[in-house]
Amino acid sequence: MTEHTPIITFDHVVKEFRQRGSGTDGGKRGTTVARAVDDVSLTINEGDIFGIIGYSGAGKSTLVRLINALEKPTSGTVTVLGTEVSSLSESKLRPIRQKIGMIFQQFNLFSTKTVAQNIAYPLQLDHWRKDYQDKRVAQLLDFVGLSDHANKYPSQLSGGQKQRVGIARALATNPKILLADEATSALDPETTTEVLSLLKRVNKEMGITIVLITHQMNVVQQIANRVAVISSGKVVESGSVYDVFAAPRQPVTKRFISTAISGIPEESRINTMHEENLGHIVTVLIRQHDVEEREDGTVIAASGQNISQLIAKHGVRSSLLYGGIDTVNGVAIGAITYEFGGDNVESFLNELAQNSDIVDFGTAAQPTPYEQALIKAGQEQA
């Protein structure tokens, strides 16, 4: 992977859409302005697998359409492969678009064309010689594992096979960038993993930069090295996937991450734990490595790395109640909830809090209200 060589740059990009609607002034009709992309500055480097994640309506698909200039910014600039595409004419955009492949959620295959014909279609548009077309199609069928399906039609394929055809077609003209817009949303989890493994091969073996648009945080976790979180048209958080997963700052990011990583138990589970255990219920956040320096100069330290030593040092009783550890880019993160008891539990918790991020839910006799415990933990981590 080429490090830190920009291939796509957004510089204070705004995209607004004017919509006609009913006015409130005497029933007159007027227009409203919807801002889909709001002052976005973002750099995607050559060789990245870059995740753009957000809920429906967040603006992520509009952001991607700005890359291949299917949409033009209201203000700001978009630079792709060293060329500012924001103001180019359609004729000048064509050579840049030829270097950008696209795969879609619903595959967008021609139902009346065979697998081989679907893959060959962009080569025909690009006026490749027929023998070169046939050679390239055969190469791509082998790469995506569909050589035996060349003469089948899309209706004869599974969803995962259709997406493999879509990937092969997007790769036909040797693009430098691959845009994947919710490419796994229509697939089951096992097929999703297979398609993501194929995209990893595309990135590693062909050196193609991939921009992955999704609302699934587990997809970002499995494949991306960098991520931007979009909310209401703004980039609210961005960085390496590990940094964003291990120390999310924004509520929207925390909600996304809770769907992918074993996290803090929900309130009802904590209440059940208090009913069944008399000691301190404490969740310890697990963060294997420090999080790199943030914009404000802070470094988020590793967490949960010396629990066993501190338990032994203070002689406290411990029971593991809930949690799990996952990996992001090969680095462990997660959360584990314990019950701690014994004469030295207070001194133990004080030292544990100096070394790790914890959420202390108190004891059955003196429980800390759920939201209050989370707020206190958040303030201590800030």
N, C-alpha and C positions, 0 to 999 in steps of 0.2 A: 504494500500500500504506500502510495506517495503521501508523505506527511505534510499537512498544512499548506497545500496548494489549492487555492480556491477554484472551484469549478462552477459554482452558482453563488451569487451574492445578491441579497436584497438590501437596499439602502433606503431606509425611511419610506417604505412602500405603503401607500394607502390605495385601497380600491373601494370605490363607492358605486352603488347602483341606485338609479332613480326609479321610483315606483309610483305609478299613478294610483290614486285612491280617492275616497270621499273626503272632502274638506270639512272642517268643523265651523267654517265661517259662512253662515247662512246657507249651508248645504252645497256650497261650491266645491267642485272637484279640484284637487290640487295634486302636487307630487310630494313624496317623502323621500328622504335619502337614507339608504341603509349602508352602513360601513361594514363590509365583509372582511376587509383586511385593514388593520389600524396601526400605522406607523411601525411596520415590521422591519427590523434590521437583523439579518441572519446570514451566516456564511456556511456553505456546505463544501467540504474539501474533496478533492479528487481521491477516489478509493473509499470514501465513506459508505457505510450503510446507515443512512440518516432517517430516523423515524420522526414523522410529524404526526402527533397524536392530539385528538380533541374530540369532544362530543359532537353529535350531529348539529350542524349549523354553526360550528365554531369558526369556520372560515378556512379550514385546511385544504379542501378541494379547490377553492378559489386561488389559494396560494400556489398550488401546483399548476393550475391553468395559466398562471402568470409566467411560469418557467418556460413553457413552450409557446408563450405569447398568444394563446387562445383568448386570453383576457389581457387588456392593457391597463397599467396602473393609472389611477387618477392623479397621483403624484408619487415622487420617488423613482428609483431606477432598479431594474432587474438586469443583472449581467450574467450571461451564460457562455461558458467556454471562451471567456475573454471578450465577448461582444455584448454591448448593451442592446438588449432585444426590445426594450420598451417602446422605441419609436421607429423600428424598422418596417419597411413595406413588406407585403406578402412575398414578393419575389426574392427579397433579400433574406427573409426568414427561412425559406425552403432549405438551404444547405444546413442550417443549424437544426431544424426540425428532423432532418435525416439522421442526425447524431443523437436523437432522443427517442428511445423506445417507450412504449406504454402498454401496461397490462391492466385489466379491469376486473371489477367484482363479478360481473355477469359474463365474462369471457369474450363477448362480442365477436363470435365466430360466424362465418357464413354457413348457414345450414345446408346449402346446396353445393358446397365445395367439400372435397375430401380434406383430410388432415394435411396431406402434402400440398394441396392447392391453397389452403388457408395460409400455410407458412410461406408459400411462394408469392402470395399476393403483393406484399410490399416490394419484392424484387421485380415483379412485372411493372409496377408503377415507376420503379427506378430504372427501368429499361436495361436490366441485366440480360446478357446473352443466355439462351435457353440451356446450354450445357453448364454454364456457371450456376444458373438457378437450380438445376437438378443436383449438382454437387453440394451446393450450400444447404439445400433442403435435407439431403441425406445426412450431412454432418450434424445438423440441428436435431433431426429425429433421433439420431444416436445419442446425442448429448442429453436430451430430455427423456430418454428411455422409451421411445415410441416407434422404433423402427418397424415393428410388426403391425403397426396400426396406420400406416401411411395412406391406405386406400379406404379407410373407414370414414364415415360421416360423423359430425358432432353428436347426433342423436344416439350413436352407438357407443359413446364414451361416458365414463364416470365424470363427476365434477372435477376430481383431481387431474384426470387425463385431459379434460378440456383446458384447465389452467396451464398444463404443461404445453399444450399446443399454443396457447396465448403467449407464453413466455418465449417459445421458439420463434413465433412470428415477430415478437418485439425485438428479438436478437438478430433477425434476418440480415439487416443492412449494416451490421457491425456498429451499433451505437456506442457512444461514450457514457451516456446517462440512461438509466432505466427508471421510469416513474411507475410505481405500483400503487394504484388507487383502490384501497380496500380489497386487495387481491386475494385475501383468504377469508373474507367475511362470509362467503357462501359455502365454506367447506367445513367438514367435521374436524375435531381436534387432531386426529391421527393424520388425516390428509393435509391439514394445515402444516403440521410438522414436516411432512415430506416435501411440500412446496417450498417451505422456508429453507430446508436443506439444499434444495435445488438453487434457490436464489443466492445462498451462501457460496455455492460453487461458481455461479455466474460472476460474483464479485471477486472471488479468489483467483479463479483460473483465467478469467477474461479481463480482469482489472476494471470492470464497469462500476461506476458510481451508482448506487441505488438510493432513490428517495421513496420511502415507504409511508404512505398515508393510511392511518388506521385509527380505530377507536378501541383497539384491543391492546392493553398494556403487555399482556403475555407475549404477543407477537414482537413487540419492541424488545422485550427481555431476551427472547430467543435469538434474535438476528442482528439487531442494530448495535453500532458502537457509539453513536451520538443521537441525541433526541431533542426535539423542541415540543413543548406543550402549548397548545393554542387554546385560548378561551376568549370568546367575544371578539375575535379578530386580532387579538394581541398575543404575542409570545410572552407567556407569563413565567416560563422557566426553560432553561436550555443548558446543555452541557454533555459530558460523557454519560452514558447510560448508568454506569455504576454510581456516579456522583448524584444524579437525579434520583435514582432509586434509594440510595443509602441515606440521603438527607434531603428529602423533598421540603420545599419551603411553602408552597402555595396549597390551599385547600383542594383545588381541583386536581393537582398532582397527587396529593395524598389519597384522594378517592380512587384515582386510576391505579395507583400502586397497590392499594388494598385488594384489588381484584386479581393481582398476579403474584403477590408475595404473602407468605404466612405472616400475619401481623398481630396487632393487639386484639384480644377477644372482645366481642360485642358486649354491651351492658348486661344482657340477660345471662350470658355465660359467667360473667364476673359475679353476679348475684348468686348463681348456683354454687360457685366456688366458695363464697362466703358461708353459704348454708352447710357445706360439707367439710369446711376446714376452718380451724380456729385461729391460725397464725396469719402473718402478713401476706397478702396477695400482691405480688410484684411482677410486673412485666419488664424484662430486660431486652432492650433492642440489641440485636447482633449486627455488628458492622466490622468486617474483617480488617479493612484498611482505612486509613485516614481519607477523608474527602478533600480533594484539591482545594486550593485557596479560591474563595469566592470573590465577587466583584468588590466587596467591602473589605477584603483582606483577611477575612476569617478562615480558619481551617477547622473542619469538623473532625474530631479525633475518632479513632476506632472505638468500638463499644462492645462490651460483653466478652472480652478476651481473657479475663482472669477470674471468672466466677468461682471455679473450683478451688483455686488457691485461697481466695478470701473466705470461702465456706470453711475450709480446713483451718485457716488462721484464727477465725473467731469461734469455731466450734458450734456453729448454728445447725439446726435441723433443716433439711430442705427436701421438698417433694416437687417434681416436675409435673405440672398440671396441664399445660397446653402449649402449642406453638409449633414452629417448624423453621427449617433453614433452607434457603434456596440459593442459587448462584446467579450472578449477573456478570457476564464476561469472565466467568471462571472464579469470581470472588464471592465469598459467602455473605449473605445478608438475611435478616429475618427477625423473629422475636420469639422469646420463650417466657412463659409465665410460670412462676414458682409460688409455693407456699414456704415461707421461712418462719422458723420458730426457735425458741431457746432464750437463755438469759442475756446473751450478747447481741441480740438481733438488731437493736438500735445502732450500736457502734458499727456492726456489719453493714447495715444499710447506708450509713453515713459514708463509709469508705467506698462501698460499691457505687454510690452516686457520684463520687469524685472521679471514678474510673470509667463509668458507663452511663448511658442514657437509660433511665428507668422511669416507669410509671407505677407509683405506689398507691394501691387501692385500699390500703389500710387493713384492719382486721374485722372479723365478724362483730366484735364488741364495739369497735370504733371505725366503721367503714368510711372511706373518703368517697363522696359523691362522684360518680363516673366522669361527668364533664369537668368537674373541678380537678380531678386527678390528671386528666388529659391537658387541661389548660396549664396547670402547674408544670407538667413535664415539658410542654411546648415552650414555656417561658425560660426554663432552665437550659433548654437546648439552643435557644435563640442566641 
